[in-house]
Amino acid sequence: MIRLKSLLMEGTVFTPEFLDKIKNWENNKKFPGSGWNEKKQRWYPHPSPEGGLKTIGYGHKIKSAAEQSMYERTGLSDAEAEELLRTNLEGAAQKAMALVPKFTTLPDTVKQALTNAAYRGEIRSTHQTIKLINQGNWKAAAAEYLNNTEYKQTKSNSIRNRMNWNYEQFLNLAKSDKSSDTPTNTQTGQLIGKTVYPTKKNGYVNVRSESYVDNGIIDNLDTKVMYPKPIGYIKQVVTGEDGNTWYEVVLMNKDTGYVRADAVTMTNESEYEVQSGDTLTKIATNKNTTVDNILKKNPGLDPSKLQIGQKIKI
């Protein structure tokens, strides 16, 4: 059997970047109610969203009343919390390997996504997502992975960003694996899963229930999305009844609709106003970009001197 320590800790799967992503998604010392005691420099248990026994550090669900009592007294140093996270991720990787027999043959980012999903209990043997993965249909598996109540109803950016990242790794594998789905042309395949935005020039985009414009008795205008908010991600590309190219888009609230391809853009040129507790890493994660990209768009920006109310280009 492949030793998990070799696979995760010493290989290219369990990278510092992956660990930082997990830590940022799971908790932050500056979050209210995070359990971090700045004075003592230790983590203490805090209530779990699902109720029951508490959570400590980076998403560790306490297993017993005795364990919770101990942590209430002693807490955890940050190094201890990180080591506990590593141990938990090793266990999650073992679960993922059991669920997906071809785990060791997959790209490292997909191994990370499966480990991440297993850590949060989002993939199980009875789930349709796992069945589709083991059939090699990664495109359908990606869509099914987000088709769940937690993703649709959560108000947490961290949960949504974490699950979006997993989704993107599954979808990227689908794009690179020609046998995983019904063949599509290269241009269309590259658009699937892309996030679209209203153009700055137009200022908004109309989202319609059908892929054409009906301003007659039956108006198929569903809603408007104003610049610079994201509209959603592309589910498929179609030729509308009017002969134009339309994108069927999964909206941010998980409904679907259609937008004219020439009315949207793949880039978001919006500005972001720095909030209390923000770091450049946190902003980049929440905005699905990277620190390097933000720094390139903001010459002279000092990540260590962010000011509340400061506006930066994303």
C-alpha positions as CSV (number, residue, x, y, z in Angstrom):
1,M,0.0,0.0,0.0
2,I,1.2,3.5,-0.8
3,R,2.2,5.3,2.4
4,L,0.1,8.4,2.9
5,K,3.1,10.3,4.4
6,S,5.0,9.7,1.2
7,L,2.1,10.6,-1.0
8,L,1.1,13.8,0.8
9,M,3.8,15.1,3.1
10,E,6.8,14.5,1.0
11,G,5.4,14.6,-2.5
12,T,3.9,17.2,-4.7
13,V,0.3,16.7,-3.6
14,F,0.5,18.1,-0.1
15,T,2.2,21.3,-1.0
16,P,2.5,24.4,1.2
17,E,0.2,26.2,-1.2
18,F,-2.5,23.5,-0.7
19,L,-2.1,23.6,3.1
20,D,-2.4,27.4,3.0
21,K,-5.6,27.1,1.0
22,I,-7.2,24.7,3.4
23,K,-6.2,26.8,6.4
24,N,-7.6,29.9,4.9
25,W,-10.9,28.2,4.0
26,E,-11.3,26.5,7.3
27,N,-10.5,29.3,9.8
28,N,-8.7,32.6,10.3
29,K,-7.3,34.1,13.4
30,K,-9.1,37.4,12.7
31,F,-12.5,35.8,12.2
32,P,-15.0,36.6,15.0
33,G,-15.6,33.4,17.0
34,S,-12.6,31.6,15.4
35,G,-11.4,30.4,18.8
36,W,-8.0,32.1,18.5
37,N,-6.9,33.8,21.7
38,E,-4.4,36.5,20.6
39,K,-3.1,37.1,24.1
40,K,-2.4,33.4,24.8
41,Q,-1.5,32.6,21.2
42,R,-3.6,29.5,21.3
43,W,-6.7,28.0,19.6
44,Y,-9.7,27.1,21.8
45,P,-12.9,25.2,20.8
46,H,-15.6,27.2,19.1
47,P,-19.2,26.1,18.1
48,S,-19.5,24.0,14.9
49,P,-22.0,25.1,12.2
50,E,-23.6,21.7,12.3
51,G,-24.0,21.7,16.1
52,G,-23.0,19.1,18.6
53,L,-19.4,19.0,19.8
54,K,-17.2,21.9,19.0
55,T,-14.5,22.5,16.4
56,I,-10.9,23.6,17.1
57,G,-8.2,25.1,14.9
58,Y,-8.4,24.4,11.2
59,G,-11.7,22.5,11.0
60,H,-11.0,19.7,13.4
61,K,-14.3,18.3,14.7
62,I,-13.9,17.3,18.3
63,K,-14.8,13.6,18.8
64,S,-15.7,13.4,22.5
65,A,-16.8,15.4,25.5
66,A,-13.5,14.4,27.2
67,E,-11.5,15.7,24.2
68,Q,-13.5,18.9,24.2
69,S,-12.9,19.4,28.0
70,M,-9.2,18.9,27.5
71,Y,-9.0,21.5,24.7
72,E,-11.1,23.9,26.7
73,R,-8.3,23.8,29.4
74,T,-5.2,23.5,27.3
75,G,-6.0,24.9,23.9
76,L,-3.7,24.3,20.9
77,S,-0.7,26.2,19.6
78,D,-0.8,27.2,16.0
79,A,1.8,24.6,15.2
80,E,-0.2,21.9,17.0
81,A,-3.4,23.0,15.1
82,E,-1.5,22.7,11.8
83,E,-0.2,19.2,12.7
84,L,-3.7,18.1,13.6
85,L,-4.9,19.4,10.2
86,R,-2.2,17.4,8.5
87,T,-3.2,14.3,10.3
88,N,-6.8,14.8,9.4
89,L,-6.0,15.4,5.8
90,E,-4.0,12.1,5.7
91,G,-7.1,10.4,6.9
92,A,-9.2,12.2,4.3
93,A,-6.8,11.1,1.6
94,Q,-7.1,7.5,2.7
95,K,-10.9,7.8,2.4
96,A,-10.6,9.4,-1.1
97,M,-8.3,6.6,-2.2
98,A,-10.8,4.0,-1.1
99,L,-13.6,5.8,-2.9
100,V,-11.6,6.4,-6.1
101,P,-9.5,3.3,-7.1
102,K,-7.6,5.4,-9.7
103,F,-6.7,8.1,-7.2
104,T,-2.9,7.6,-7.5
105,T,-3.1,8.0,-11.3
106,L,-4.8,11.4,-11.1
107,P,-3.2,14.9,-11.5
108,D,-2.0,16.3,-8.1
109,T,-4.6,19.1,-8.1
110,V,-7.4,16.5,-8.5
111,K,-6.0,14.4,-5.6
112,Q,-6.0,17.6,-3.5
113,A,-9.6,18.4,-4.5
114,L,-10.7,14.8,-3.6
115,T,-8.9,15.0,-0.3
116,N,-10.4,18.4,0.4
117,A,-13.9,17.1,-0.4
118,A,-13.4,13.9,1.7
119,Y,-12.2,16.1,4.6
120,R,-15.5,18.0,4.6
121,G,-17.6,14.8,4.2
122,E,-18.8,15.8,0.7
123,I,-18.0,12.6,-1.1
124,R,-19.2,9.2,-0.1
125,S,-19.6,5.8,-1.8
126,T,-23.3,6.3,-2.3
127,H,-23.0,9.7,-3.8
128,Q,-23.6,10.2,-7.5
129,T,-20.5,12.3,-7.8
130,I,-18.3,9.3,-6.9
131,K,-20.2,7.1,-9.3
132,L,-19.6,9.6,-12.1
133,I,-15.9,10.0,-11.2
134,N,-15.4,6.2,-11.3
135,Q,-17.1,6.1,-14.7
136,G,-14.6,8.7,-15.9
137,N,-17.2,11.3,-16.5
138,W,-15.5,14.2,-14.8
139,K,-17.6,16.9,-16.4
140,A,-20.8,15.5,-15.1
141,A,-19.2,14.8,-11.7
142,A,-18.1,18.4,-11.4
143,A,-21.7,19.6,-12.0
144,E,-23.1,17.0,-9.6
145,Y,-20.6,17.9,-6.9
146,L,-22.1,21.4,-6.7
147,N,-25.7,20.1,-6.9
148,N,-26.2,19.9,-3.1
149,T,-28.0,21.8,-0.4
150,E,-24.9,23.1,1.4
151,Y,-23.5,24.8,-1.7
152,K,-26.9,26.2,-2.7
153,Q,-27.8,27.6,0.7
154,T,-24.5,28.6,2.3
155,K,-23.8,32.2,3.1
156,S,-20.2,31.5,3.7
157,N,-17.7,32.7,1.1
158,S,-15.1,30.2,2.4
159,I,-17.4,27.2,1.8
160,R,-18.4,28.4,-1.6
161,N,-14.8,29.3,-2.6
162,R,-13.5,25.9,-1.4
163,M,-16.2,24.0,-3.2
164,N,-15.7,26.1,-6.4
165,W,-12.0,25.3,-6.3
166,N,-12.7,21.5,-6.1
167,Y,-15.2,21.9,-8.9
168,E,-12.7,23.6,-11.1
169,Q,-10.1,20.8,-10.6
170,F,-12.7,18.2,-11.7
171,L,-13.7,20.3,-14.6
172,N,-10.1,20.9,-15.7
173,L,-9.5,17.2,-15.8
174,A,-12.7,16.8,-17.9
175,K,-11.3,19.3,-20.4
176,S,-8.0,17.6,-20.7
177,D,-9.5,14.1,-21.0
178,K,-11.2,13.8,-24.4
179,S,-12.8,10.4,-23.4
180,S,-14.6,11.8,-20.3
181,D,-17.5,13.4,-22.1
182,T,-19.2,13.9,-25.4
183,P,-16.7,15.6,-27.6
184,T,-17.1,19.3,-28.1
185,N,-15.1,21.7,-30.2
186,T,-12.0,23.2,-28.6
187,Q,-13.4,26.7,-28.3
188,T,-16.6,25.7,-26.7
189,G,-14.8,23.3,-24.3
190,Q,-12.6,26.1,-23.1
191,L,-15.6,28.2,-22.2
192,I,-17.4,25.7,-20.1
193,G,-17.0,26.6,-16.4
194,K,-15.7,30.1,-17.1
195,T,-17.2,32.9,-14.9
196,V,-18.8,35.7,-16.9
197,Y,-19.5,39.3,-16.0
198,P,-21.4,42.3,-17.4
199,T,-19.3,44.5,-19.6
200,K,-18.2,47.7,-18.1
201,K,-19.4,49.5,-21.2
202,N,-23.0,48.3,-21.0
203,G,-23.1,48.4,-17.2
204,Y,-25.5,45.4,-16.9
205,V,-26.6,42.3,-18.7
206,N,-30.1,40.8,-19.1
207,V,-30.5,37.2,-18.1
208,R,-33.3,35.4,-19.9
209,S,-35.2,32.2,-19.5
210,E,-34.7,31.2,-23.1
211,S,-32.0,31.8,-25.6
212,Y,-33.7,34.6,-27.5
213,V,-35.1,38.1,-26.9
214,D,-38.9,38.2,-26.4
215,N,-40.3,41.7,-25.7
216,G,-43.8,40.8,-26.8
217,I,-46.7,39.5,-24.8
218,I,-44.5,37.0,-23.1
219,D,-41.3,38.6,-21.9
220,N,-38.5,36.1,-21.1
221,L,-36.4,38.5,-19.1
222,D,-35.7,36.8,-15.8
223,T,-33.4,39.3,-14.1
224,K,-30.6,41.8,-14.6
225,V,-27.0,41.6,-13.2
226,M,-25.3,44.9,-12.7
227,Y,-21.6,45.6,-13.3
228,P,-19.3,44.6,-11.7
229,K,-21.0,41.7,-10.1
230,P,-20.3,38.2,-11.6
231,I,-23.2,36.6,-13.5
232,G,-22.2,33.0,-12.9
233,Y,-20.4,30.3,-14.8
234,I,-21.0,28.9,-18.3
235,K,-22.8,25.6,-18.4
236,Q,-23.1,25.3,-22.2
237,V,-22.8,27.3,-25.4
238,V,-25.8,27.3,-27.7
239,T,-27.1,28.9,-30.9
240,G,-30.2,30.8,-30.0
241,E,-33.4,31.0,-32.0
242,D,-32.3,34.4,-33.2
243,G,-29.1,32.9,-34.7
244,N,-26.8,34.5,-32.1
245,T,-24.4,32.7,-29.7
246,W,-25.8,32.4,-26.1
247,Y,-24.4,31.1,-22.9
248,E,-26.5,29.0,-20.6
249,V,-25.2,30.2,-17.2
250,V,-25.5,28.8,-13.7
251,L,-26.2,32.0,-11.8
252,M,-24.7,32.9,-8.4
253,N,-27.9,31.8,-6.7
254,K,-27.6,28.5,-8.6
255,D,-30.6,29.2,-10.9
256,T,-29.9,29.0,-14.6
257,G,-30.5,31.5,-17.4
258,Y,-29.2,32.6,-20.8
259,V,-27.1,35.6,-21.7
260,R,-26.0,36.9,-25.1
261,A,-22.3,36.0,-25.6
262,D,-21.5,39.5,-27.0
263,A,-23.0,41.1,-23.9
264,V,-20.6,39.6,-21.4
265,T,-16.9,39.4,-20.6
266,M,-14.7,36.8,-19.0
267,T,-12.8,39.4,-17.0
268,N,-13.8,41.4,-14.0
269,E,-12.2,44.8,-13.9
270,S,-13.9,45.8,-10.7
271,E,-12.4,47.5,-7.7
272,Y,-12.5,46.0,-4.2
273,E,-12.8,48.0,-1.0
274,V,-10.6,46.6,1.7
275,Q,-12.5,45.5,4.8
276,S,-11.5,45.0,8.4
277,G,-9.5,41.8,8.8
278,D,-8.6,41.6,5.1
279,T,-5.2,40.3,3.9
280,L,-4.2,40.1,0.3
281,T,-4.3,36.3,0.5
282,K,-7.8,36.4,1.8
283,I,-9.0,38.8,-0.8
284,A,-7.4,36.8,-3.6
285,T,-9.0,33.6,-2.4
286,N,-12.5,35.2,-2.1
287,K,-12.2,36.7,-5.5
288,N,-10.9,33.5,-7.2
289,T,-7.6,35.1,-8.2
290,T,-4.0,35.2,-7.0
291,V,-1.9,37.6,-4.9
292,D,0.5,37.9,-7.9
293,N,-2.4,39.0,-10.2
294,I,-3.6,41.6,-7.7
295,L,0.0,43.0,-7.3
296,K,0.4,43.2,-11.1
297,K,-2.8,45.3,-11.3
298,N,-1.8,47.5,-8.4
299,P,1.8,48.7,-8.8
300,G,3.2,49.9,-5.6
301,L,0.7,48.1,-3.4
302,D,2.2,47.1,-0.1
303,P,0.4,43.9,1.2
304,S,1.6,44.6,4.7
305,K,0.0,48.1,4.8
306,L,-3.6,47.5,3.6
307,Q,-6.0,50.2,4.9
308,I,-9.7,49.8,5.6
309,G,-11.6,51.5,2.8
310,Q,-8.6,51.3,0.4
311,K,-9.7,50.4,-3.1
312,I,-7.7,47.9,-5.2
313,K,-8.2,46.6,-8.6
314,I,-9.1,42.9,-8.9
